[in-house]
Amino acid sequence: MSDRLSVLKTYKLYVGGKFPRSESGRVYEVTDAKGRWLANAPLASRKDARDAVVAARKAFGGWSGATAYNRGQILYRVAEMLEGRREQFVAEVADAEGHSKAKAAAQVDAAIDRWVWYAGWSDKVAQIAGSSNPVAGPYFNLSAPEPTGVVAVVAPQDSSFLGLVSVLAPVIVTGNTAVVVAAERAPLPALSLAEVLATSDLPGGVVNLLSGRTTELAAPLAAHQDVNALDLTGADAESAKELETAAADNLKRVLRPPVARHRPSDEALRAAPSDAVDWTADPGTDRLLAFLETKTVWHPMGV
Amino acid sequence: MPTTVPAYGKEAAGRLASMADVTASDGALRRFLHGLPGVDAVGLQARAATLGTRSIKTTAKAYAIDLAISMIDLTTLEGADTPGKVRALCAKGVHPDPTDRTAPKVAAICVYPDMVGVAKEALGDSGIHVASVATAFPAGRAALPVKLADTRDAVAAGADEIDMVIDRGAFLSGRYLEVFEEIKAVKEACARPDGSAAHLKVIFETGELQTYDNVRRVSWLSMLAGADFIKTSTGKVAVNATPPVTLLMLEAVRDFRATTGVQVGVKPAGGIRTTKDAIKYLVMVNETLGEEWLTADWFRFGASSLLNDLLMQRQKLSTGRYSGPDYVTVD
């Protein structure tokens, strides 16, 4: 028997490119699908949420101002780093979701592929969402998509890694910055993703990850006057309504939780609508386009 | 302990005269300043750090925020200052939060001497003071007659307060009496023809004074010379107001009052940007000097961006929602 002491990992939040503990000093127990203890995760407070928004706002100018090409390169780099840590994520996803190794590996592969897919969109989204508009006058009239700002994301509760990547990548690839509330019961893959993001040239503050009670963190984010959009994918149906009401105060863009398609009568699904989403399916461009503003310019033709 | 008189009052001169023996000659002043007890640097820093850990919440926080707003010397000291910018700043000083008229007004607007007239006109009868930096701010490298003319100009233009910088070169090379006489001369230049006088704040630029002992010495030196306020920094060098330096100055002010009965104000300036920082300073004042100093007459913040953070925190307390930079002015 080895007499080596075990070196346990201290999971931390990811805010402004740093790894702080929760301001509140609290942690909570994270268990695997069978209820066995895995690790302690920080239980973030509303002040951590506030700090995360400040960091995201600070990073927005630089990230949205970077060239689309540059953003794409950085996101590809993230995918490369994910590939290098594949085994770690497979183990964490298998623990968190109770999958077999093979199924977890499939999820992780799908997540990395998803990340690459979204990275490719960085310099292509303008061609889809932008246009040259015919107008009655001697003007070029051009519409171009621009990032909306700071986006608060409530990550899916069931799919702790593939689901997370599927909601996070489309937000940041277009130049937004994000504050993500990780899945409450399975935050460890998200907190490990932060370590990947921190070593991939992604500027600090572009992605901020919080773990804790979803209801406790989502409420201040939804009401925060300096958040521009809210993705409610991981919120349950009841709180989603309240959050959307709070978000209306400063006219945030809101992406509602997905409507349960398969088994709408199921009680469990009503509680967590995102469980109904098949995250392995082709995501389409909806999530990319949800957090964009359109800027239209009129330019004299000079005839 | 002698009864307390304010540094700007008529009786203060008499009290200072009782200390005339220590300022009679360069040698006497040097002996006095070097005879002050040395500063325990570790103890000072530990004390300042401890006072920074107090948790001020809810109603106490609301009180502290309003108090801090009312103590701000809202400052613009840029080469690019225009009359328009000064007027905008004055308007902000009168109503810091246009959406909430219960927000208190700031204590003063701090500008360069040539902008005093503009600020004075813009503030009208709002009760907000106009403070002007003078004496070749921020370096203080000019001949004495130039510094005095600078001061008289600002006072003539209507400045209520003068922020002078000391000659750090003279102080660091040990010419204490020269610094002392210069402060005295500027104080005289602050007098108005009607017999009243602009209040004098003396800026030490503690970031350039090297040691805590020097800060203690220069504090005593300026108070003996008749400073109404002592101020940490110009905001133009790398190191500005820090909690230990401010605590040291607060202690000097406390000891000075115990010795002479003259009450002097303190103004930390530069680098105080958040509500949290401001509240730490208020705790320090309360614990070192007590409530008497917790008014805009005796404690000021020299700041520009601090006000926006205070206003955002104020909005959070009144609405329950976190505010953002979109809801305060861009200065």
Interface residues (C-beta under 8 A of the other chain):
Chain A: R50 V53 R57 P220 A223 H224 Q225 D226 V227 D249
Chain B: Q315 G320 R321 Y322 S323 G324 P325 D326 Y327
